[in-house]
Amino acid sequence: MSCSCGCDTELNLLTQFPKKKEKLAAYLSQLPLGEDREKNRGYLIQSLHKAQELFGYLPECIQLYVADKLGLHLAEVYGVVSFYSFFIDKPVGKYKINVCTGTACFVKGADVVLEEFKRYLHIEEGETTEDLNYSLGGLRCVGACSLAPVVMVNDKVYGNVTKEMVPNIIEECKLND
Amino acid sequence: MINLTINNTTVTVEENATIIQAAAKIGIKIPTLCHMAVDCISQESKSASCRICVVEVEGRRNLASSCSTPVSEGMVVKTNSIRAINARRTVLDLLLSDHPADCLTCEKNGKCQLQDLAADFGLHNLRYTGEQSKYELDLANKSIVRDLDKCVMCRRCETACNDIQTVGVLSGVGRGFNAVVAPASMKPLDQTECTFCGQCVVACPVGALTCQTAKYPVWRALNDSSKTVIVQTAPAVRVAIGEEFGMEPGSVATGKLVSGLRMLGFDKVFDTDFAADLTIMEETTEFIDRVKKNENLPILTSCCPGWVKFFEHQFPELIYMPSTAKSPQQMFGAIAKSYYAEKIGVEPKDIIVVSVMPCLAKKYEADREEFSNDGVPDVDIVISTRELADMFKEAGIVFDKLNDSDFDHPLGESTGAGVIFGSSGGVLEAALRTGADWLTGEDVKEIDFKAVRGLAGIKEATVNVAGLDIKAAITSGLGNARTLLEKIQKGEARYHIVEIMACPGGCLNGGGQPYSCHDSSILEKRMNAIYQEDSNKVIRKSHQNPDIIKLYDEYLEKPGSHKAHKLLHTKYTARKAFK
């Protein structure tokens, strides 16, 4: 099976993590699945939730595994995965950097900060660095407008961020390792 | 029965009818893009996603989509109120705001339902402009082009692929403005289980799914004086191509077709029906052998490349079951580049074989690795019925005014058994005609096996041949094929022989045929024309074709011989459910 995103690692995600696969299999086996595809489809979203909880994301091999167990076509499973923004089919970085682009932050220069992160990490919004350390995203208001512009790295909030602070924020992640 | 009023006219319809069906009954055509009724297999797609068909229903606050709203007693419907008309126009305007206005260069020009709507609505300007979708063209396979910029999200292709064919390659992907219909992970079709049957192309109302055209390579070949360019035409082409020139559906246009092809400049005009007769010789030999040994039954037919790819992906464990006989198209190519090449003293590489097929999967089939020798394909170029009609138009050939003429020899001689390959049940009937003679050693007179004919999705018949009750099943449409194969697998049904065609109704409803918009009356007329052509033939059994007999005498020895196997048989590849 070839992989859609081009990485080699996810080829064997199921064989790479046999314990996780076992857990997913156990979860799926306790669902009241049958011959009726229409009924099985009703269990798709919760199955995908479980799979993402276990593996962190939903590459094609996982989608195919779930599709097989539910007797659904891969395409319709992908249709659901692509519809809900909660589901992701590519791995995310260890550090999820999110720049708030809500109104207040935007007015205070969030766009400049976002550009600087892109330049520094060589990735676009919504992408992850090759070493799987950093993901870059935008988000809307986190309720800290007085500190605008705001950047979140995992659960940590940085306030009054300037373009100059970007290298330090990234360095700080490394220090935590 | 339910009584309702539409545009001040009373109409009585059955209980579960929809407004659009009731309106049709009194001669009102409510415009729609997403609604698709495939009568011959009782499938209906009514996702109600296009919103073009909205009408006003008295006492209802919102406009109702007429394709999905069931009628109710005393309902009062207005299809032409100003509110309904304005809403429809707005919907159309919004659809067009994200649709390339390249009608003049679109493959669907003149056959596009969105274009028709714009004309019917009398649009004079585009009201909204804004961002337009931009996707890469999917040109990676030989059969189907996907241009998602033109997709109107009617999802008819999804119904065709998932519900009718159960191939399940297509799905609605993404959301909002970014929503399109695509395979998993947005892969190109050649990296999926797509069978290239082309039923999605038949279903698409616009130019989002079209045929990968090969007209220009044919023009180039015809103008290459160093090549001998020969053409074969499939059985279903002759009963449909006339429709492209305003002829009545069901007109048999064999003679005009031959004249037209000659005018285009083909050196020889041959008939795939000849190769269909040859297929029967090989397949029936295999069939009788299996019946006599009572092993590996049922034998499944293998003429249809969409079906072949379907079982390779979906039923790899049954790969030993289909006949190993190549399809008529490929048998023709193999014979043209061996026997015929020798006969006329031309190197196989200097012969170009062009096929005219009712089918898009035939383009894929001709491209399969096993059908080439040292890089020389047995069949070089495949065009569809529609493409040939386009070439006639481009050449200024007024098809319906042409005189009749006959196919060339020797690969143009055929029997009634070859002709009926174009309709569901035909291959099996042709095999029974030859099988009956071979098993009894007589010239059996009763050769109309009517039980196997018709457009029904699954047909069963028991035919007594030489004291043996042959149990036969015929299915068309891959969803029906799946149902039947699962029964066979579970041991719930036992047959000696099963014919399977990917397209509902068989080749006459192929993905390369003139667009019939799933009108079953057109399909029925094409079918009747095929059987008409059959009964007009003097010789109606494949093994009595004099040029087939000669071919075996001079070259192949006998059916199932070593040489026949080398040239006329193939093997299949078990493919994973997903690559």
Contacts between the chains, C-beta under 8 A, distances in Angstrom:
chain1	res1	chain2	res2	distance
A	1	B	576	7.4
A	1	B	578	6.7
A	1	B	579	7.2
A	2	B	191	7.9
A	2	B	579	6.6
A	4	B	184	7.9
A	4	B	185	3.8
A	4	B	187	6.8
A	60	B	184	6.9
A	60	B	185	5.7
A	63	B	184	7.0
A	64	B	577	7.9
A	64	B	578	5.9
A	68	B	577	7.7
A	72	B	168	8.0
A	73	B	162	6.5
A	73	B	168	2.9
A	73	B	169	7.4
A	73	B	171	7.2
A	74	B	168	7.5
A	74	B	184	4.4
A	74	B	578	6.0
A	75	B	162	7.7
A	75	B	168	5.8
A	75	B	169	5.7
A	75	B	170	5.8
A	75	B	171	3.8
A	75	B	182	7.9
A	75	B	183	5.5
A	75	B	184	4.7
A	75	B	192	7.8
A	76	B	162	7.3
A	76	B	168	6.9
A	76	B	171	4.7
A	77	B	184	7.3
A	78	B	171	6.3
A	78	B	173	6.6
A	78	B	183	7.9
A	78	B	184	3.8
A	78	B	185	6.0
A	79	B	171	3.6
A	79	B	172	5.1
A	79	B	173	5.5
A	82	B	173	4.7
A	82	B	174	5.1
A	82	B	175	7.7
A	83	B	172	7.6
A	83	B	173	7.8
A	83	B	174	6.9
A	83	B	175	5.1
A	89	B	185	7.2
